[in-house]
Amino acid sequence: MALSPLAAPAQQSPRYAASAAAESRPLGTAQRLERHFLQVAAGHLRLQAEGSQLALARTNNPAVKELAKLLLARQKAAQPELLHMLQSRGMAMPLTSNENNKLLKQLAKVNGAQFDRLYVEEVVLRTYQADVVSFEKMATQAEDSVLKAWVERQLPVLHAHQDKAAKALPGASLRGQRAV
């Protein structure tokens, strides 16, 4: 009696998560650093995009609107490659962290100059400052050539956007604590 194509997989030994985990090797230090970097970069990109959507809807300041458009354009350009790198490692785009959710809720409650300052200082300057540091570090430490090339393409954009953010709202700066 011939077996149907549907019966064939039943004859193979099933691969359960526990057996697959037992056969896997632990990640090396470089791989763990790359995975952490990708999670943080993706989290910042998500915060910047969500904050920028709010900025487009809530601000009357043309420089802040222009900055928000710039960040959304970067997100649109950078996210597909970032998603691909996450997925190739079996990872997904991280959810918005509790801290970032609080910041976004706070942004939704304020208006005018208070909104502009909070958006520029916390969503843009703080995340870009952290991104520049981590991207520069990853540019020298990444073992994955695709990741390294992406990081090297993003660094000049990050620097340019950080400069524009500082000029968008004169007097905006980073303080030691959240501006609340």
C-alpha positions as CSV (number, residue, x, y, z in Angstrom):
1,M,0.0,0.0,0.0
2,A,1.4,3.4,-1.0
3,L,1.6,6.1,1.5
4,S,0.0,9.4,0.7
5,P,2.1,12.6,0.8
6,L,0.3,13.7,3.9
7,A,1.4,10.5,5.8
8,A,5.1,11.0,5.1
9,P,5.7,13.7,7.8
10,A,4.2,11.4,10.5
11,Q,7.0,8.9,9.9
12,Q,9.7,11.5,10.6
13,S,10.6,12.1,14.2
14,P,9.0,15.3,15.3
15,R,11.3,18.3,16.3
16,Y,9.9,19.8,19.5
17,A,11.2,23.0,20.9
18,A,12.9,21.2,23.8
19,S,14.8,18.9,21.4
20,A,15.7,21.7,19.1
21,A,16.9,23.8,22.1
22,A,19.1,20.9,23.3
23,E,20.7,20.7,19.9
24,S,21.3,24.5,19.6
25,R,24.5,26.2,20.5
26,P,24.6,29.3,22.8
27,L,25.1,32.6,21.1
28,G,28.5,34.1,21.1
29,T,29.3,37.5,22.7
30,A,29.2,39.3,19.3
31,Q,25.9,37.8,18.4
32,R,24.3,38.7,21.7
33,L,25.6,42.3,21.3
34,E,24.3,42.5,17.8
35,R,20.9,41.2,18.9
36,H,20.7,43.7,21.8
37,F,21.8,46.5,19.5
38,L,19.0,45.6,17.0
39,Q,16.4,45.5,19.7
40,V,17.4,48.9,21.0
41,A,17.7,50.5,17.6
42,A,14.3,49.1,16.6
43,G,12.8,50.4,19.8
44,H,14.2,53.9,19.2
45,L,13.0,53.8,15.6
46,R,9.5,52.9,16.8
47,L,9.5,55.7,19.4
48,Q,10.7,58.3,16.9
49,A,8.0,57.3,14.4
50,E,5.2,57.3,16.9
51,G,6.4,60.6,18.5
52,S,6.8,62.1,15.0
53,Q,3.2,61.1,14.1
54,L,2.0,63.0,17.2
55,A,4.2,66.0,16.3
56,L,2.7,66.3,12.8
57,A,-0.7,66.3,14.3
58,R,-0.1,68.5,17.4
59,T,2.6,71.1,16.7
60,N,2.3,74.5,15.0
61,N,6.0,75.0,14.8
62,P,7.2,74.6,11.2
63,A,10.7,73.5,12.2
64,V,9.3,70.8,14.5
65,K,6.9,69.6,11.7
66,E,9.8,69.5,9.3
67,L,11.9,67.5,11.9
68,A,9.0,65.1,12.3
69,K,8.7,64.6,8.5
70,L,12.5,63.9,8.4
71,L,12.3,61.3,11.1
72,L,9.3,59.6,9.5
73,A,11.2,59.5,6.2
74,R,14.2,57.9,7.9
75,Q,11.9,55.3,9.6
76,K,10.3,54.5,6.2
77,A,13.8,54.0,4.7
78,A,15.5,52.2,7.6
79,Q,12.8,49.9,8.9
80,P,12.6,47.4,6.1
81,E,16.3,46.5,6.4
82,L,16.1,46.5,10.2
83,L,13.1,44.2,10.1
84,H,15.0,41.9,7.7
85,M,17.9,41.8,10.1
86,L,15.7,41.1,13.1
87,Q,13.8,38.3,11.2
88,S,17.0,36.7,10.0
89,R,17.8,36.2,13.7
90,G,14.4,34.9,14.6
91,M,13.4,38.2,16.2
92,A,10.5,40.5,15.8
93,M,10.1,44.3,16.0
94,P,10.0,44.9,19.8
95,L,6.9,46.4,21.4
96,T,7.0,49.9,22.7
97,S,8.6,49.8,26.2
98,N,6.8,51.0,29.3
99,E,9.1,54.0,29.5
100,N,8.4,55.0,25.9
101,N,4.7,54.4,26.3
102,K,4.7,56.8,29.3
103,L,6.6,59.4,27.2
104,L,4.1,59.0,24.3
105,K,1.1,59.4,26.7
106,Q,2.8,62.5,28.2
107,L,3.3,63.9,24.7
108,A,-0.4,63.4,23.9
109,K,-1.4,65.5,27.0
110,V,0.7,68.6,26.3
111,N,0.4,71.3,23.7
112,G,2.3,74.2,22.2
113,A,5.9,75.0,23.3
114,Q,5.7,72.3,26.0
115,F,4.9,69.7,23.4
116,D,7.7,70.9,21.1
117,R,10.3,70.9,23.9
118,L,9.3,67.4,25.1
119,Y,9.3,66.0,21.6
120,V,12.6,67.5,20.5
121,E,14.4,66.8,23.8
122,E,13.1,63.4,24.7
123,V,12.0,61.7,21.4
124,V,14.6,63.1,19.1
125,L,17.7,64.4,20.9
126,R,17.8,61.7,23.6
127,T,17.2,58.8,21.3
128,Y,19.6,60.1,18.6
129,Q,22.3,60.7,21.1
130,A,22.0,57.2,22.4
131,D,21.8,55.8,18.8
132,V,24.9,57.7,17.6
133,V,26.9,56.2,20.5
134,S,25.6,52.6,20.0
135,F,25.9,52.8,16.2
136,E,29.5,54.0,16.4
137,K,30.3,51.2,18.7
138,M,28.5,48.6,16.5
139,A,30.4,49.9,13.5
140,T,33.6,48.7,15.0
141,Q,32.3,45.6,16.8
142,A,29.8,44.0,14.4
143,E,30.8,40.7,12.9
144,D,27.8,40.5,10.6
145,S,28.8,42.2,7.4
146,V,25.1,43.1,6.5
147,L,24.6,44.7,9.9
148,K,27.9,46.5,9.7
149,A,27.1,48.0,6.3
150,W,23.6,49.1,7.4
151,V,25.1,50.8,10.5
152,E,27.7,52.6,8.4
153,R,25.0,53.8,6.1
154,Q,22.8,55.0,9.0
155,L,25.5,56.9,10.9
156,P,25.8,60.0,8.6
157,V,22.0,60.2,8.6
158,L,21.8,60.1,12.4
159,H,24.5,62.8,12.7
160,A,22.7,65.0,10.2
161,H,19.3,64.5,11.9
162,Q,20.8,65.2,15.3
163,D,22.2,68.5,14.1
164,K,18.8,69.5,12.6
165,A,17.1,68.6,15.8
166,A,19.4,70.9,17.8
167,K,18.6,73.7,15.4
168,A,14.8,73.0,15.2
169,L,14.2,74.2,18.7
170,P,16.9,76.7,19.9
171,G,17.6,76.1,23.6
172,A,16.6,72.5,23.5
173,S,19.1,70.3,25.4
174,L,19.4,67.1,27.2
175,R,19.1,67.2,30.9
176,G,20.1,64.5,33.3
177,Q,16.5,63.5,33.9
178,R,13.3,63.5,31.9
179,A,11.8,66.9,31.3
180,V,8.5,66.5,33.1
